[in-house]
Amino acid sequence: MVAGIWAHWGDVGLSYSWDNPDNIHALLGAAGGTMMMIAPFVAPNTLHKTLGEAGGFFMGVAVVWKLVF
C-alpha cells in the first residue's frame, strides 16, 4: 500500500471525480489492503477467512482495473 501511495501520489485525489480510473484503483487497493491487514487480528474467527479472501479479491480487482483502464 505504501508503494501504491508513493507511485500514484499525483494521480489520485478528491479534486478528481470518483469515476476517475486512478481513484477507483486506489479505493479498491486501499480497501483490500486494509482487509488483509485486519484479518490476522480476528483469527481464528470465521471473519478471519472472510476478510482475507475479500481483501485478496479487492487487491486483485484493483490490479486488473489498473491494467485494463
mmCIF file of the N, C-alpha and C atoms, coordinates in Angstrom:
data_MODEL
# 
_entry.id   MODEL 
# 
loop_
_atom_site.group_PDB 
_atom_site.id 
_atom_site.type_symbol 
_atom_site.label_atom_id 
_atom_site.label_alt_id 
_atom_site.label_comp_id 
_atom_site.label_asym_id 
_atom_site.label_entity_id 
_atom_site.label_seq_id 
_atom_site.pdbx_PDB_ins_code 
_atom_site.Cartn_x 
_atom_site.Cartn_y 
_atom_site.Cartn_z 
_atom_site.occupancy 
_atom_site.B_iso_or_equiv 
_atom_site.pdbx_formal_charge 
_atom_site.auth_seq_id 
_atom_site.auth_comp_id 
_atom_site.auth_asym_id 
_atom_site.auth_atom_id 
_atom_site.pdbx_PDB_model_num 
ATOM 1   N N  . MET A 1 1  ? 0.823   -1.183  0.000   1.00 0.00 ? 1  MET A N  1 
ATOM 2   C CA . MET A 1 1  ? 0.000   0.000   0.000   1.00 0.00 ? 1  MET A CA 1 
ATOM 3   C C  . MET A 1 1  ? 0.867   1.245   0.000   1.00 0.00 ? 1  MET A C  1 
ATOM 4   N N  . VAL A 1 2  ? 1.961   1.214   0.706   1.00 0.00 ? 2  VAL A N  1 
ATOM 5   C CA . VAL A 1 2  ? 2.855   2.371   0.735   1.00 0.00 ? 2  VAL A CA 1 
ATOM 6   C C  . VAL A 1 2  ? 3.450   2.599   -0.654  1.00 0.00 ? 2  VAL A C  1 
ATOM 7   N N  . ALA A 1 3  ? 3.819   1.525   -1.332  1.00 0.00 ? 3  ALA A N  1 
ATOM 8   C CA . ALA A 1 3  ? 4.360   1.661   -2.687  1.00 0.00 ? 3  ALA A CA 1 
ATOM 9   C C  . ALA A 1 3  ? 3.311   2.242   -3.631  1.00 0.00 ? 3  ALA A C  1 
ATOM 10  N N  . GLY A 1 4  ? 2.055   1.856   -3.466  1.00 0.00 ? 4  GLY A N  1 
ATOM 11  C CA . GLY A 1 4  ? 0.984   2.396   -4.290  1.00 0.00 ? 4  GLY A CA 1 
ATOM 12  C C  . GLY A 1 4  ? 0.759   3.871   -4.041  1.00 0.00 ? 4  GLY A C  1 
ATOM 13  N N  . ILE A 1 5  ? 0.790   4.269   -2.785  1.00 0.00 ? 5  ILE A N  1 
ATOM 14  C CA . ILE A 1 5  ? 0.636   5.688   -2.459  1.00 0.00 ? 5  ILE A CA 1 
ATOM 15  C C  . ILE A 1 5  ? 1.784   6.490   -3.046  1.00 0.00 ? 5  ILE A C  1 
ATOM 16  N N  . TRP A 1 6  ? 2.983   5.972   -2.926  1.00 0.00 ? 6  TRP A N  1 
ATOM 17  C CA . TRP A 1 6  ? 4.161   6.658   -3.448  1.00 0.00 ? 6  TRP A CA 1 
ATOM 18  C C  . TRP A 1 6  ? 4.111   6.764   -4.968  1.00 0.00 ? 6  TRP A C  1 
ATOM 19  N N  . ALA A 1 7  ? 3.719   5.680   -5.637  1.00 0.00 ? 7  ALA A N  1 
ATOM 20  C CA . ALA A 1 7  ? 3.712   5.664   -7.104  1.00 0.00 ? 7  ALA A CA 1 
ATOM 21  C C  . ALA A 1 7  ? 2.596   6.510   -7.706  1.00 0.00 ? 7  ALA A C  1 
ATOM 22  N N  . HIS A 1 8  ? 1.470   6.618   -7.017  1.00 0.00 ? 8  HIS A N  1 
ATOM 23  C CA . HIS A 1 8  ? 0.298   7.297   -7.582  1.00 0.00 ? 8  HIS A CA 1 
ATOM 24  C C  . HIS A 1 8  ? -0.059  8.587   -6.847  1.00 0.00 ? 8  HIS A C  1 
ATOM 25  N N  . TRP A 1 9  ? 0.884   9.181   -6.149  1.00 0.00 ? 9  TRP A N  1 
ATOM 26  C CA . TRP A 1 9  ? 0.598   10.352  -5.326  1.00 0.00 ? 9  TRP A CA 1 
ATOM 27  C C  . TRP A 1 9  ? -0.086  11.467  -6.114  1.00 0.00 ? 9  TRP A C  1 
ATOM 28  N N  . GLY A 1 10 ? 0.370   11.762  -7.312  1.00 0.00 ? 10 GLY A N  1 
ATOM 29  C CA . GLY A 1 10 ? -0.189  12.849  -8.099  1.00 0.00 ? 10 GLY A CA 1 
ATOM 30  C C  . GLY A 1 10 ? -1.407  12.469  -8.920  1.00 0.00 ? 10 GLY A C  1 
ATOM 31  N N  . ASP A 1 11 ? -1.698  11.168  -9.018  1.00 0.00 ? 11 ASP A N  1 
ATOM 32  C CA . ASP A 1 11 ? -2.795  10.689  -9.863  1.00 0.00 ? 11 ASP A CA 1 
ATOM 33  C C  . ASP A 1 11 ? -4.139  10.605  -9.142  1.00 0.00 ? 11 ASP A C  1 
ATOM 34  N N  . VAL A 1 12 ? -4.110  10.599  -7.835  1.00 0.00 ? 12 VAL A N  1 
ATOM 35  C CA . VAL A 1 12 ? -5.307  10.331  -7.041  1.00 0.00 ? 12 VAL A CA 1 
ATOM 36  C C  . VAL A 1 12 ? -5.607  11.538  -6.168  1.00 0.00 ? 12 VAL A C  1 
ATOM 37  N N  . GLY A 1 13 ? -6.894  11.833  -6.020  1.00 0.00 ? 13 GLY A N  1 
ATOM 38  C CA . GLY A 1 13 ? -7.250  12.927  -5.129  1.00 0.00 ? 13 GLY A CA 1 
ATOM 39  C C  . GLY A 1 13 ? -8.727  13.245  -5.186  1.00 0.00 ? 13 GLY A C  1 
ATOM 40  N N  . LEU A 1 14 ? -9.172  14.012  -4.225  1.00 0.00 ? 14 LEU A N  1 
ATOM 41  C CA . LEU A 1 14 ? -10.575 14.386  -4.158  1.00 0.00 ? 14 LEU A CA 1 
ATOM 42  C C  . LEU A 1 14 ? -10.943 15.426  -5.206  1.00 0.00 ? 14 LEU A C  1 
ATOM 43  N N  . SER A 1 15 ? -9.940  16.068  -5.790  1.00 0.00 ? 15 SER A N  1 
ATOM 44  C CA . SER A 1 15 ? -10.236 17.054  -6.828  1.00 0.00 ? 15 SER A CA 1 
ATOM 45  C C  . SER A 1 15 ? -10.641 16.383  -8.143  1.00 0.00 ? 15 SER A C  1 
ATOM 46  N N  . TYR A 1 16 ? -10.339 15.094  -8.262  1.00 0.00 ? 16 TYR A N  1 
ATOM 47  C CA . TYR A 1 16 ? -10.753 14.328  -9.438  1.00 0.00 ? 16 TYR A CA 1 
ATOM 48  C C  . TYR A 1 16 ? -12.112 13.686  -9.153  1.00 0.00 ? 16 TYR A C  1 
ATOM 49  N N  . SER A 1 17 ? -12.842 13.367  -10.203 1.00 0.00 ? 17 SER A N  1 
ATOM 50  C CA . SER A 1 17 ? -14.144 12.728  -9.996  1.00 0.00 ? 17 SER A CA 1 
ATOM 51  C C  . SER A 1 17 ? -13.961 11.291  -9.526  1.00 0.00 ? 17 SER A C  1 
ATOM 52  N N  . TRP A 1 18 ? -15.012 10.750  -8.908  1.00 0.00 ? 18 TRP A N  1 
ATOM 53  C CA . TRP A 1 18 ? -14.944 9.382   -8.386  1.00 0.00 ? 18 TRP A CA 1 
ATOM 54  C C  . TRP A 1 18 ? -14.938 8.342   -9.491  1.00 0.00 ? 18 TRP A C  1 
ATOM 55  N N  . ASP A 1 19 ? -15.324 8.720   -10.719 1.00 0.00 ? 19 ASP A N  1 
ATOM 56  C CA . ASP A 1 19 ? -15.266 7.756   -11.806 1.00 0.00 ? 19 ASP A CA 1 
ATOM 57  C C  . ASP A 1 19 ? -13.905 7.780   -12.510 1.00 0.00 ? 19 ASP A C  1 
ATOM 58  N N  . ASN A 1 20 ? -12.960 8.518   -11.955 1.00 0.00 ? 20 ASN A N  1 
ATOM 59  C CA . ASN A 1 20 ? -11.589 8.516   -12.459 1.00 0.00 ? 20 ASN A CA 1 
ATOM 60  C C  . ASN A 1 20 ? -10.980 7.139   -12.192 1.00 0.00 ? 20 ASN A C  1 
ATOM 61  N N  . PRO A 1 21 ? -10.431 6.461   -13.214 1.00 0.00 ? 21 PRO A N  1 
ATOM 62  C CA . PRO A 1 21 ? -9.873  5.113   -13.011 1.00 0.00 ? 21 PRO A CA 1 
ATOM 63  C C  . PRO A 1 21 ? -8.809  5.048   -11.920 1.00 0.00 ? 21 PRO A C  1 
ATOM 64  N N  . ASP A 1 22 ? -8.010  6.094   -11.761 1.00 0.00 ? 22 ASP A N  1 
ATOM 65  C CA . ASP A 1 22 ? -6.985  6.075   -10.715 1.00 0.00 ? 22 ASP A CA 1 
ATOM 66  C C  . ASP A 1 22 ? -7.606  6.122   -9.319  1.00 0.00 ? 22 ASP A C  1 
ATOM 67  N N  . ASN A 1 23 ? -8.681  6.883   -9.157  1.00 0.00 ? 23 ASN A N  1 
ATOM 68  C CA . ASN A 1 23 ? -9.366  6.920   -7.858  1.00 0.00 ? 23 ASN A CA 1 
ATOM 69  C C  . ASN A 1 23 ? -10.007 5.581   -7.531  1.00 0.00 ? 23 ASN A C  1 
ATOM 70  N N  . ILE A 1 24 ? -10.607 4.949   -8.526  1.00 0.00 ? 24 ILE A N  1 
ATOM 71  C CA . ILE A 1 24 ? -11.218 3.627   -8.304  1.00 0.00 ? 24 ILE A CA 1 
ATOM 72  C C  . ILE A 1 24 ? -10.146 2.605   -7.948  1.00 0.00 ? 24 ILE A C  1 
ATOM 73  N N  . HIS A 1 25 ? -9.015  2.651   -8.646  1.00 0.00 ? 25 HIS A N  1 
ATOM 74  C CA . HIS A 1 25 ? -7.898  1.755   -8.365  1.00 0.00 ? 25 HIS A CA 1 
ATOM 75  C C  . HIS A 1 25 ? -7.409  1.954   -6.920  1.00 0.00 ? 25 HIS A C  1 
ATOM 76  N N  . ALA A 1 26 ? -7.263  3.205   -6.514  1.00 0.00 ? 26 ALA A N  1 
ATOM 77  C CA . ALA A 1 26 ? -6.793  3.496   -5.155  1.00 0.00 ? 26 ALA A CA 1 
ATOM 78  C C  . ALA A 1 26 ? -7.798  3.037   -4.100  1.00 0.00 ? 26 ALA A C  1 
ATOM 79  N N  . LEU A 1 27 ? -9.072  3.257   -4.356  1.00 0.00 ? 27 LEU A N  1 
ATOM 80  C CA . LEU A 1 27 ? -10.109 2.852   -3.405  1.00 0.00 ? 27 LEU A CA 1 
ATOM 81  C C  . LEU A 1 27 ? -10.150 1.331   -3.242  1.00 0.00 ? 27 LEU A C  1 
ATOM 82  N N  . LEU A 1 28 ? -10.115 0.602   -4.353  1.00 0.00 ? 28 LEU A N  1 
ATOM 83  C CA . LEU A 1 28 ? -10.120 -0.863  -4.281  1.00 0.00 ? 28 LEU A CA 1 
ATOM 84  C C  . LEU A 1 28 ? -8.861  -1.387  -3.589  1.00 0.00 ? 28 LEU A C  1 
ATOM 85  N N  . GLY A 1 29 ? -7.718  -0.818  -3.935  1.00 0.00 ? 29 GLY A N  1 
ATOM 86  C CA . GLY A 1 29 ? -6.464  -1.253  -3.318  1.00 0.00 ? 29 GLY A CA 1 
ATOM 87  C C  . GLY A 1 29 ? -6.420  -0.981  -1.831  1.00 0.00 ? 29 GLY A C  1 
ATOM 88  N N  . ALA A 1 30 ? -6.872  0.204   -1.429  1.00 0.00 ? 30 ALA A N  1 
ATOM 89  C CA . ALA A 1 30 ? -6.872  0.552   -0.003  1.00 0.00 ? 30 ALA A CA 1 
ATOM 90  C C  . ALA A 1 30 ? -7.851  -0.326  0.776   1.00 0.00 ? 30 ALA A C  1 
ATOM 91  N N  . ALA A 1 31 ? -9.019  -0.577  0.192   1.00 0.00 ? 31 ALA A N  1 
ATOM 92  C CA . ALA A 1 31 ? -9.998  -1.438  0.871   1.00 0.00 ? 31 ALA A CA 1 
ATOM 93  C C  . ALA A 1 31 ? -9.450  -2.857  1.021   1.00 0.00 ? 31 ALA A C  1 
ATOM 94  N N  . GLY A 1 32 ? -8.881  -3.392  -0.049  1.00 0.00 ? 32 GLY A N  1 
ATOM 95  C CA . GLY A 1 32 ? -8.327  -4.745  0.013   1.00 0.00 ? 32 GLY A CA 1 
ATOM 96  C C  . GLY A 1 32 ? -7.160  -4.857  0.965   1.00 0.00 ? 32 GLY A C  1 
ATOM 97  N N  . GLY A 1 33 ? -6.255  -3.908  0.907   1.00 0.00 ? 33 GLY A N  1 
ATOM 98  C CA . GLY A 1 33 ? -5.104  -3.924  1.806   1.00 0.00 ? 33 GLY A CA 1 
ATOM 99  C C  . GLY A 1 33 ? -5.502  -3.807  3.261   1.00 0.00 ? 33 GLY A C  1 
ATOM 100 N N  . THR A 1 34 ? -6.471  -2.965  3.538   1.00 0.00 ? 34 THR A N  1 
ATOM 101 C CA . THR A 1 34 ? -6.947  -2.801  4.917   1.00 0.00 ? 34 THR A CA 1 
ATOM 102 C C  . THR A 1 34 ? -7.585  -4.082  5.427   1.00 0.00 ? 34 THR A C  1 
ATOM 103 N N  . MET A 1 35 ? -8.385  -4.734  4.577   1.00 0.00 ? 35 MET A N  1 
ATOM 104 C CA . MET A 1 35 ? -8.997  -6.001  4.999   1.00 0.00 ? 35 MET A CA 1 
ATOM 105 C C  . MET A 1 35 ? -7.937  -7.049  5.304   1.00 0.00 ? 35 MET A C  1 
ATOM 106 N N  . MET A 1 36 ? -6.898  -7.116  4.473   1.00 0.00 ? 36 MET A N  1 
ATOM 107 C CA . MET A 1 36 ? -5.850  -8.114  4.704   1.00 0.00 ? 36 MET A CA 1 
ATOM 108 C C  . MET A 1 36 ? -5.016  -7.772  5.930   1.00 0.00 ? 36 MET A C  1 
ATOM 109 N N  . MET A 1 37 ? -4.882  -6.491  6.263   1.00 0.00 ? 37 MET A N  1 
ATOM 110 C CA . MET A 1 37 ? -4.142  -6.129  7.477   1.00 0.00 ? 37 MET A CA 1 
ATOM 111 C C  . MET A 1 37 ? -4.948  -6.444  8.736   1.00 0.00 ? 37 MET A C  1 
ATOM 112 N N  . ILE A 1 38 ? -6.270  -6.355  8.664   1.00 0.00 ? 38 ILE A N  1 
ATOM 113 C CA . ILE A 1 38 ? -7.125  -6.627  9.826   1.00 0.00 ? 38 ILE A CA 1 
ATOM 114 C C  . ILE A 1 38 ? -7.302  -8.136  10.047  1.00 0.00 ? 38 ILE A C  1 
ATOM 115 N N  . ALA A 1 39 ? -7.274  -8.906  8.976   1.00 0.00 ? 39 ALA A N  1 
ATOM 116 C CA . ALA A 1 39 ? -7.587  -10.345 9.047   1.00 0.00 ? 39 ALA A CA 1 
ATOM 117 C C  . ALA A 1 39 ? -6.808  -11.116 10.117  1.00 0.00 ? 39 ALA A C  1 
ATOM 118 N N  . PRO A 1 40 ? -5.491  -10.943 10.259  1.00 0.00 ? 40 PRO A N  1 
ATOM 119 C CA . PRO A 1 40 ? -4.782  -11.730 11.280  1.00 0.00 ? 40 PRO A CA 1 
ATOM 120 C C  . PRO A 1 40 ? -5.219  -11.441 12.714  1.00 0.00 ? 40 PRO A C  1 
ATOM 121 N N  . PHE A 1 41 ? -5.754  -10.252 12.949  1.00 0.00 ? 41 PHE A N  1 
ATOM 122 C CA . PHE A 1 41 ? -6.123  -9.873  14.304  1.00 0.00 ? 41 PHE A CA 1 
ATOM 123 C C  . PHE A 1 41 ? -7.463  -10.458 14.747  1.00 0.00 ? 41 PHE A C  1 
ATOM 124 N N  . VAL A 1 42 ? -8.229  -11.010 13.818  1.00 0.00 ? 42 VAL A N  1 
ATOM 125 C CA . VAL A 1 42 ? -9.512  -11.615 14.185  1.00 0.00 ? 42 VAL A CA 1 
ATOM 126 C C  . VAL A 1 42 ? -9.457  -13.140 14.118  1.00 0.00 ? 42 VAL A C  1 
ATOM 127 N N  . ALA A 1 43 ? -8.259  -13.701 13.894  1.00 0.00 ? 43 ALA A N  1 
ATOM 128 C CA . ALA A 1 43 ? -8.110  -15.149 13.832  1.00 0.00 ? 43 ALA A CA 1 
ATOM 129 C C  . ALA A 1 43 ? -8.353  -15.732 15.213  1.00 0.00 ? 43 ALA A C  1 
ATOM 130 N N  . PRO A 1 44 ? -8.831  -16.928 15.360  1.00 0.00 ? 44 PRO A N  1 
ATOM 131 C CA . PRO A 1 44 ? -9.280  -17.925 14.385  1.00 0.00 ? 44 PRO A CA 1 
ATOM 132 C C  . PRO A 1 44 ? -10.760 -17.812 14.045  1.00 0.00 ? 44 PRO A C  1 
ATOM 133 N N  . ASN A 1 45 ? -11.347 -16.677 14.260  1.00 0.00 ? 45 ASN A N  1 
ATOM 134 C CA . ASN A 1 45 ? -12.756 -16.467 13.955  1.00 0.00 ? 45 ASN A CA 1 
ATOM 135 C C  . ASN A 1 45 ? -13.015 -16.665 12.455  1.00 0.00 ? 45 ASN A C  1 
ATOM 136 N N  . THR A 1 46 ? -14.258 -16.946 12.078  1.00 0.00 ? 46 THR A N  1 
ATOM 137 C CA . THR A 1 46 ? -14.634 -17.112 10.672  1.00 0.00 ? 46 THR A CA 1 
ATOM 138 C C  . THR A 1 46 ? -14.404 -15.821 9.897   1.00 0.00 ? 46 THR A C  1 
ATOM 139 N N  . LEU A 1 47 ? -14.501 -14.696 10.564  1.00 0.00 ? 47 LEU A N  1 
ATOM 140 C CA . LEU A 1 47 ? -14.275 -13.409 9.922   1.00 0.00 ? 47 LEU A CA 1 
ATOM 141 C C  . LEU A 1 47 ? -12.857 -13.300 9.366   1.00 0.00 ? 47 LEU A C  1 
ATOM 142 N N  . HIS A 1 48 ? -11.920 -14.024 9.987   1.00 0.00 ? 48 HIS A N  1 
ATOM 143 C CA . HIS A 1 48 ? -10.528 -14.041 9.528   1.00 0.00 ? 48 HIS A CA 1 
ATOM 144 C C  . HIS A 1 48 ? -10.451 -14.499 8.070   1.00 0.00 ? 48 HIS A C  1 
ATOM 145 N N  . LYS A 1 49 ? -11.088 -15.600 7.780   1.00 0.00 ? 49 LYS A N  1 
ATOM 146 C CA . LYS A 1 49 ? -11.079 -16.144 6.415   1.00 0.00 ? 49 LYS A CA 1 
ATOM 147 C C  . LYS A 1 49 ? -11.800 -15.206 5.453   1.00 0.00 ? 49 LYS A C  1 
ATOM 148 N N  . THR A 1 50 ? -12.922 -14.679 5.869   1.00 0.00 ? 50 THR A N  1 
ATOM 149 C CA . THR A 1 50 ? -13.713 -13.800 5.005   1.00 0.00 ? 50 THR A CA 1 
ATOM 150 C C  . THR A 1 50 ? -12.954 -12.523 4.668   1.00 0.00 ? 50 THR A C  1 
ATOM 151 N N  . LEU A 1 51 ? -12.365 -11.892 5.674   1.00 0.00 ? 51 LEU A N  1 
ATOM 152 C CA . LEU A 1 51 ? -11.602 -10.668 5.425   1.00 0.00 ? 51 LEU A CA 1 
ATOM 153 C C  . LEU A 1 51 ? -10.389 -10.926 4.548   1.00 0.00 ? 51 LEU A C  1 
ATOM 154 N N  . GLY A 1 52 ? -9.699  -12.023 4.791   1.00 0.00 ? 52 GLY A N  1 
ATOM 155 C CA . GLY A 1 52 ? -8.535  -12.353 3.976   1.00 0.00 ? 52 GLY A CA 1 
ATOM 156 C C  . GLY A 1 52 ? -8.890  -12.589 2.517   1.00 0.00 ? 52 GLY A C  1 
ATOM 157 N N  . GLU A 1 53 ? -9.940  -13.357 2.301   1.00 0.00 ? 53 GLU A N  1 
ATOM 158 C CA . GLU A 1 53 ? -10.354 -13.635 0.923   1.00 0.00 ? 53 GLU A CA 1 
ATOM 159 C C  . GLU A 1 53 ? -10.890 -12.384 0.229   1.00 0.00 ? 53 GLU A C  1 
ATOM 160 N N  . ALA A 1 54 ? -11.713 -11.618 0.924   1.00 0.00 ? 54 ALA A N  1 
ATOM 161 C CA . ALA A 1 54 ? -12.255 -10.394 0.331   1.00 0.00 ? 54 ALA A CA 1 
ATOM 162 C C  . ALA A 1 54 ? -11.140 -9.391  0.056   1.00 0.00 ? 54 ALA A C  1 
ATOM 163 N N  . GLY A 1 55 ? -10.191 -9.285  0.961   1.00 0.00 ? 55 GLY A N  1 
ATOM 164 C CA . GLY A 1 55 ? -9.058  -8.387  0.752   1.00 0.00 ? 55 GLY A CA 1 
ATOM 165 C C  . GLY A 1 55 ? -8.231  -8.787  -0.457  1.00 0.00 ? 55 GLY A C  1 
ATOM 166 N N  . GLY A 1 56 ? -7.959  -10.072 -0.582  1.00 0.00 ? 56 GLY A N  1 
ATOM 167 C CA . GLY A 1 56 ? -7.234  -10.552 -1.753  1.00 0.00 ? 56 GLY A CA 1 
ATOM 168 C C  . GLY A 1 56 ? -7.990  -10.303 -3.042  1.00 0.00 ? 56 GLY A C  1 
ATOM 169 N N  . PHE A 1 57 ? -9.301  -10.494 -2.990  1.00 0.00 ? 57 PHE A N  1 
ATOM 170 C CA . PHE A 1 57 ? -10.138 -10.253 -4.157  1.00 0.00 ? 57 PHE A CA 1 
ATOM 171 C C  . PHE A 1 57 ? -10.091 -8.779  -4.564  1.00 0.00 ? 57 PHE A C  1 
ATOM 172 N N  . PHE A 1 58 ? -10.281 -7.886  -3.596  1.00 0.00 ? 58 PHE A N  1 
ATOM 173 C CA . PHE A 1 58 ? -10.254 -6.456  -3.900  1.00 0.00 ? 58 PHE A CA 1 
ATOM 174 C C  . PHE A 1 58 ? -8.884  -6.012  -4.420  1.00 0.00 ? 58 PHE A C  1 
ATOM 175 N N  . MET A 1 59 ? -7.820  -6.534  -3.842  1.00 0.00 ? 59 MET A N  1 
ATOM 176 C CA . MET A 1 59 ? -6.486  -6.188  -4.338  1.00 0.00 ? 59 MET A CA 1 
ATOM 177 C C  . MET A 1 59 ? -6.294  -6.693  -5.766  1.00 0.00 ? 59 MET A C  1 
ATOM 178 N N  . GLY A 1 60 ? -6.772  -7.903  -6.050  1.00 0.00 ? 60 GLY A N  1 
ATOM 179 C CA . GLY A 1 60 ? -6.682  -8.435  -7.410  1.00 0.00 ? 60 GLY A CA 1 
ATOM 180 C C  . GLY A 1 60 ? -7.479  -7.608  -8.400  1.00 0.00 ? 60 GLY A C  1 
ATOM 181 N N  . VAL A 1 61 ? -8.682  -7.214  -8.015  1.00 0.00 ? 61 VAL A N  1 
ATOM 182 C CA . VAL A 1 61 ? -9.505  -6.373  -8.888  1.00 0.00 ? 61 VAL A CA 1 
ATOM 183 C C  . VAL A 1 61 ? -8.823  -5.027  -9.108  1.00 0.00 ? 61 VAL A C  1 
ATOM 184 N N  . ALA A 1 62 ? -8.193  -4.478  -8.073  1.00 0.00 ? 62 ALA A N  1 
ATOM 185 C CA . ALA A 1 62 ? -7.504  -3.200  -8.211  1.00 0.00 ? 62 ALA A CA 1 
ATOM 186 C C  . ALA A 1 62 ? -6.367  -3.289  -9.235  1.00 0.00 ? 62 ALA A C  1 
ATOM 187 N N  . VAL A 1 63 ? -5.614  -4.379  -9.195  1.00 0.00 ? 63 VAL A N  1 
ATOM 188 C CA . VAL A 1 63 ? -4.516  -4.549  -10.140 1.00 0.00 ? 63 VAL A CA 1 
ATOM 189 C C  . VAL A 1 63 ? -5.044  -4.725  -11.553 1.00 0.00 ? 63 VAL A C  1 
ATOM 190 N N  . VAL A 1 64 ? -6.042  -5.567  -11.725 1.00 0.00 ? 64 VAL A N  1 
ATOM 191 C CA . VAL A 1 64 ? -6.626  -5.774  -13.057 1.00 0.00 ? 64 VAL A CA 1 
ATOM 192 C C  . VAL A 1 64 ? -7.247  -4.473  -13.562 1.00 0.00 ? 64 VAL A C  1 
ATOM 193 N N  . TRP A 1 65 ? -7.912  -3.728  -12.685 1.00 0.00 ? 65 TRP A N  1 
ATOM 194 C CA . TRP A 1 65 ? -8.518  -2.450  -13.053 1.00 0.00 ? 65 TRP A CA 1 
ATOM 195 C C  . TRP A 1 65 ? -7.447  -1.510  -13.623 1.00 0.00 ? 65 TRP A C  1 
ATOM 196 N N  . LYS A 1 66 ? -6.299  -1.444  -12.965 1.00 0.00 ? 66 LYS A N  1 
ATOM 197 C CA . LYS A 1 66 ? -5.233  -0.546  -13.423 1.00 0.00 ? 66 LYS A CA 1 
ATOM 198 C C  . LYS A 1 66 ? -4.676  -1.018  -14.757 1.00 0.00 ? 66 LYS A C  1 
ATOM 199 N N  . LEU A 1 67 ? -4.587  -2.319  -14.958 1.00 0.00 ? 67 LEU A N  1 
ATOM 200 C CA . LEU A 1 67 ? -4.064  -2.840  -16.228 1.00 0.00 ? 67 LEU A CA 1 
ATOM 201 C C  . LEU A 1 67 ? -5.029  -2.610  -17.378 1.00 0.00 ? 67 LEU A C  1 
ATOM 202 N N  . VAL A 1 68 ? -6.322  -2.681  -17.119 1.00 0.00 ? 68 VAL A N  1 
ATOM 203 C CA . VAL A 1 68 ? -7.324  -2.559  -18.179 1.00 0.00 ? 68 VAL A CA 1 
ATOM 204 C C  . VAL A 1 68 ? -7.659  -1.099  -18.454 1.00 0.00 ? 68 VAL A C  1 
ATOM 205 N N  . PHE A 1 69 ? -7.814  -0.303  -17.400 1.00 0.00 ? 69 PHE A N  1 
ATOM 206 C CA . PHE A 1 69 ? -8.218  1.090   -17.591 1.00 0.00 ? 69 PHE A CA 1 
ATOM 207 C C  . PHE A 1 69 ? -7.038  1.965   -17.367 1.00 0.00 ? 69 PHE A C  1 
# 
